[in-house]
Amino acid sequence: MRFQKLFADTDGESRWTDIDVNLVERSFAPPAQKIEISEPEPVKRMMFLRLRAGWDEPIHPTPVRQRLVCLSGAVRVTASDGEAREIRKGDVWHMEDKTGKGHHTCVIGDEDFEAVIVQFE
């Protein structure tokens, strides 16, 4: 399991990297069988998000460190270094480019983009 992370380097350039999630088998909901699960992370809030088809925003940094889980639709996210990735149903996108040049996001296709956002601060 992995997620896509967008971060700002020391020069303020937004860049992509892939992060592998470490899963450990343990008892999570006894008496249910053990499952593979990651370590918990403290979060501040969770929200649902919808971007309508055709939505296109100017380049900007993320306001807080947050993780997005795509439920439907698709967006193209372009880091300031020029690398673009498509976020589609089931993809997880971690945003940490709070400083620097930021990124550009636009909805691709005719379907609205719907997601869950989890904020860490």
GUPAGU-713541 format. One record per residue (C-alpha): residue in three letters; x, y, z. Coordinates in nm, 3 decimals. Layout:
BEGIN
<rec><res>ALA</res><x>X</x><y>Y</y><z>Z</z></rec>
...
//
This chain:
BEGIN
<rec><res>MET</res><x>0.000</x><y>0.000</y><z>0.000</z></rec>
<rec><res>ARG</res><x>0.127</x><y>0.348</y><z>-0.081</z></rec>
<rec><res>PHE</res><x>0.020</x><y>0.707</y><z>-0.119</z></rec>
<rec><res>GLN</res><x>0.137</x><y>1.004</y><z>-0.325</z></rec>
<rec><res>LYS</res><x>0.300</x><y>1.290</y><z>-0.135</z></rec>
<rec><res>LEU</res><x>0.339</x><y>1.646</y><z>-0.261</z></rec>
<rec><res>PHE</res><x>0.592</x><y>1.853</y><z>-0.066</z></rec>
<rec><res>ALA</res><x>0.797</x><y>2.172</y><z>-0.097</z></rec>
<rec><res>ASP</res><x>1.174</x><y>2.131</y><z>-0.115</z></rec>
<rec><res>THR</res><x>1.421</x><y>2.377</y><z>0.042</z></rec>
<rec><res>ASP</res><x>1.404</x><y>2.597</y><z>-0.272</z></rec>
<rec><res>GLY</res><x>1.022</x><y>2.623</y><z>-0.248</z></rec>
<rec><res>GLU</res><x>0.963</x><y>2.391</y><z>-0.544</z></rec>
<rec><res>SER</res><x>0.669</x><y>2.152</y><z>-0.506</z></rec>
<rec><res>ARG</res><x>0.765</x><y>1.792</y><z>-0.585</z></rec>
<rec><res>TRP</res><x>0.601</x><y>1.448</y><z>-0.586</z></rec>
<rec><res>THR</res><x>0.721</x><y>1.132</y><z>-0.412</z></rec>
<rec><res>ASP</res><x>0.561</x><y>0.795</y><z>-0.331</z></rec>
<rec><res>ILE</res><x>0.536</x><y>0.679</y><z>0.030</z></rec>
<rec><res>ASP</res><x>0.502</x><y>0.312</y><z>0.125</z></rec>
<rec><res>VAL</res><x>0.266</x><y>0.249</y><z>0.419</z></rec>
<rec><res>ASN</res><x>0.402</x><y>0.012</y><z>0.682</z></rec>
<rec><res>LEU</res><x>0.133</x><y>-0.240</y><z>0.782</z></rec>
<rec><res>VAL</res><x>0.171</x><y>-0.468</y><z>1.084</z></rec>
<rec><res>GLU</res><x>-0.055</x><y>-0.761</y><z>1.170</z></rec>
<rec><res>ARG</res><x>-0.223</x><y>-0.709</y><z>1.507</z></rec>
<rec><res>SER</res><x>-0.547</x><y>-0.739</y><z>1.693</z></rec>
<rec><res>PHE</res><x>-0.753</x><y>-0.429</y><z>1.613</z></rec>
<rec><res>ALA</res><x>-1.110</x><y>-0.518</y><z>1.712</z></rec>
<rec><res>PRO</res><x>-1.105</x><y>-0.821</y><z>1.944</z></rec>
<rec><res>PRO</res><x>-1.239</x><y>-1.083</y><z>1.923</z></rec>
<rec><res>ALA</res><x>-1.207</x><y>-1.039</y><z>1.544</z></rec>
<rec><res>GLN</res><x>-0.904</x><y>-1.194</y><z>1.373</z></rec>
<rec><res>LYS</res><x>-0.580</x><y>-0.997</y><z>1.349</z></rec>
<rec><res>ILE</res><x>-0.555</x><y>-0.759</y><z>1.053</z></rec>
<rec><res>GLU</res><x>-0.277</x><y>-0.571</y><z>0.881</z></rec>
<rec><res>ILE</res><x>-0.295</x><y>-0.208</y><z>0.993</z></rec>
<rec><res>SER</res><x>-0.073</x><y>0.100</y><z>1.005</z></rec>
<rec><res>GLU</res><x>0.021</x><y>0.297</y><z>1.313</z></rec>
<rec><res>PRO</res><x>-0.244</x><y>0.555</y><z>1.408</z></rec>
<rec><res>GLU</res><x>-0.180</x><y>0.921</y><z>1.331</z></rec>
<rec><res>PRO</res><x>-0.338</x><y>1.203</y><z>1.533</z></rec>
<rec><res>VAL</res><x>-0.565</x><y>1.421</y><z>1.319</z></rec>
<rec><res>LYS</res><x>-0.746</x><y>1.747</y><z>1.379</z></rec>
<rec><res>ARG</res><x>-1.052</x><y>1.727</y><z>1.151</z></rec>
<rec><res>MET</res><x>-1.212</x><y>1.544</y><z>0.859</z></rec>
<rec><res>MET</res><x>-1.426</x><y>1.689</y><z>0.579</z></rec>
<rec><res>PHE</res><x>-1.595</x><y>1.586</y><z>0.258</z></rec>
<rec><res>LEU</res><x>-1.510</x><y>1.781</y><z>-0.057</z></rec>
<rec><res>ARG</res><x>-1.671</x><y>1.821</y><z>-0.401</z></rec>
<rec><res>LEU</res><x>-1.513</x><y>1.997</y><z>-0.698</z></rec>
<rec><res>ARG</res><x>-1.755</x><y>2.036</y><z>-0.988</z></rec>
<rec><res>ALA</res><x>-1.664</x><y>1.921</y><z>-1.339</z></rec>
<rec><res>GLY</res><x>-1.465</x><y>2.195</y><z>-1.512</z></rec>
<rec><res>TRP</res><x>-1.324</x><y>2.333</y><z>-1.186</z></rec>
<rec><res>ASP</res><x>-0.977</x><y>2.482</y><z>-1.235</z></rec>
<rec><res>GLU</res><x>-0.783</x><y>2.676</y><z>-0.972</z></rec>
<rec><res>PRO</res><x>-0.477</x><y>2.900</y><z>-0.976</z></rec>
<rec><res>ILE</res><x>-0.149</x><y>2.764</y><z>-0.840</z></rec>
<rec><res>HIS</res><x>-0.129</x><y>2.777</y><z>-0.458</z></rec>
<rec><res>PRO</res><x>0.031</x><y>2.598</y><z>-0.161</z></rec>
<rec><res>THR</res><x>-0.182</x><y>2.375</y><z>0.063</z></rec>
<rec><res>PRO</res><x>-0.316</x><y>2.564</y><z>0.368</z></rec>
<rec><res>VAL</res><x>-0.237</x><y>2.281</y><z>0.613</z></rec>
<rec><res>ARG</res><x>-0.076</x><y>1.935</y><z>0.613</z></rec>
<rec><res>GLN</res><x>-0.359</x><y>1.712</y><z>0.493</z></rec>
<rec><res>ARG</res><x>-0.443</x><y>1.384</y><z>0.323</z></rec>
<rec><res>LEU</res><x>-0.710</x><y>1.341</y><z>0.053</z></rec>
<rec><res>VAL</res><x>-0.881</x><y>1.013</y><z>-0.038</z></rec>
<rec><res>CYS</res><x>-1.057</x><y>1.026</y><z>-0.376</z></rec>
<rec><res>LEU</res><x>-1.408</x><y>0.878</y><z>-0.376</z></rec>
<rec><res>SER</res><x>-1.507</x><y>0.958</y><z>-0.737</z></rec>
<rec><res>GLY</res><x>-1.399</x><y>1.160</y><z>-1.037</z></rec>
<rec><res>ALA</res><x>-1.044</x><y>1.269</y><z>-1.113</z></rec>
<rec><res>VAL</res><x>-0.814</x><y>1.569</y><z>-1.085</z></rec>
<rec><res>ARG</res><x>-0.480</x><y>1.650</y><z>-1.243</z></rec>
<rec><res>VAL</res><x>-0.236</x><y>1.801</y><z>-0.993</z></rec>
<rec><res>THR</res><x>0.075</x><y>1.970</y><z>-1.129</z></rec>
<rec><res>ALA</res><x>0.363</x><y>2.041</y><z>-0.891</z></rec>
<rec><res>SER</res><x>0.559</x><y>2.363</y><z>-0.949</z></rec>
<rec><res>ASP</res><x>0.847</x><y>2.152</y><z>-1.084</z></rec>
<rec><res>GLY</res><x>0.616</x><y>2.051</y><z>-1.372</z></rec>
<rec><res>GLU</res><x>0.542</x><y>1.689</y><z>-1.276</z></rec>
<rec><res>ALA</res><x>0.169</x><y>1.618</y><z>-1.308</z></rec>
<rec><res>ARG</res><x>-0.022</x><y>1.328</y><z>-1.154</z></rec>
<rec><res>GLU</res><x>-0.382</x><y>1.222</y><z>-1.184</z></rec>
<rec><res>ILE</res><x>-0.570</x><y>1.149</y><z>-0.863</z></rec>
<rec><res>ARG</res><x>-0.855</x><y>0.904</y><z>-0.927</z></rec>
<rec><res>LYS</res><x>-1.102</x><y>0.694</y><z>-0.729</z></rec>
<rec><res>GLY</res><x>-0.917</x><y>0.508</y><z>-0.454</z></rec>
<rec><res>ASP</res><x>-0.600</x><y>0.720</y><z>-0.474</z></rec>
<rec><res>VAL</res><x>-0.457</x><y>0.885</y><z>-0.163</z></rec>
<rec><res>TRP</res><x>-0.282</x><y>1.222</y><z>-0.193</z></rec>
<rec><res>HIS</res><x>-0.082</x><y>1.368</y><z>0.097</z></rec>
<rec><res>MET</res><x>-0.027</x><y>1.745</y><z>0.077</z></rec>
<rec><res>GLU</res><x>0.265</x><y>1.907</y><z>0.256</z></rec>
<rec><res>ASP</res><x>0.363</x><y>2.189</y><z>0.020</z></rec>
<rec><res>LYS</res><x>0.255</x><y>2.459</y><z>0.270</z></rec>
<rec><res>THR</res><x>0.531</x><y>2.696</y><z>0.159</z></rec>
<rec><res>GLY</res><x>0.687</x><y>2.781</y><z>-0.174</z></rec>
<rec><res>LYS</res><x>0.528</x><y>2.792</y><z>-0.515</z></rec>
<rec><res>GLY</res><x>0.250</x><y>2.536</y><z>-0.457</z></rec>
<rec><res>HIS</res><x>0.058</x><y>2.330</y><z>-0.709</z></rec>
<rec><res>HIS</res><x>-0.219</x><y>2.359</y><z>-0.969</z></rec>
<rec><res>THR</res><x>-0.530</x><y>2.141</y><z>-0.955</z></rec>
<rec><res>CYS</res><x>-0.806</x><y>2.095</y><z>-1.215</z></rec>
<rec><res>VAL</res><x>-1.092</x><y>1.848</y><z>-1.250</z></rec>
<rec><res>ILE</res><x>-1.051</x><y>1.628</y><z>-1.557</z></rec>
<rec><res>GLY</res><x>-1.340</x><y>1.459</y><z>-1.733</z></rec>
<rec><res>ASP</res><x>-1.714</x><y>1.524</y><z>-1.706</z></rec>
<rec><res>GLU</res><x>-1.761</x><y>1.384</y><z>-1.355</z></rec>
<rec><res>ASP</res><x>-1.747</x><y>1.587</y><z>-1.032</z></rec>
<rec><res>PHE</res><x>-1.449</x><y>1.508</y><z>-0.806</z></rec>
<rec><res>GLU</res><x>-1.550</x><y>1.391</y><z>-0.458</z></rec>
<rec><res>ALA</res><x>-1.311</x><y>1.318</y><z>-0.173</z></rec>
<rec><res>VAL</res><x>-1.251</x><y>1.293</y><z>0.198</z></rec>
<rec><res>ILE</res><x>-0.992</x><y>1.529</y><z>0.345</z></rec>
<rec><res>VAL</res><x>-0.820</x><y>1.456</y><z>0.676</z></rec>
<rec><res>GLN</res><x>-0.629</x><y>1.749</y><z>0.828</z></rec>
<rec><res>PHE</res><x>-0.338</x><y>1.698</y><z>1.065</z></rec>
<rec><res>GLU</res><x>-0.309</x><y>2.054</y><z>1.203</z></rec>
//
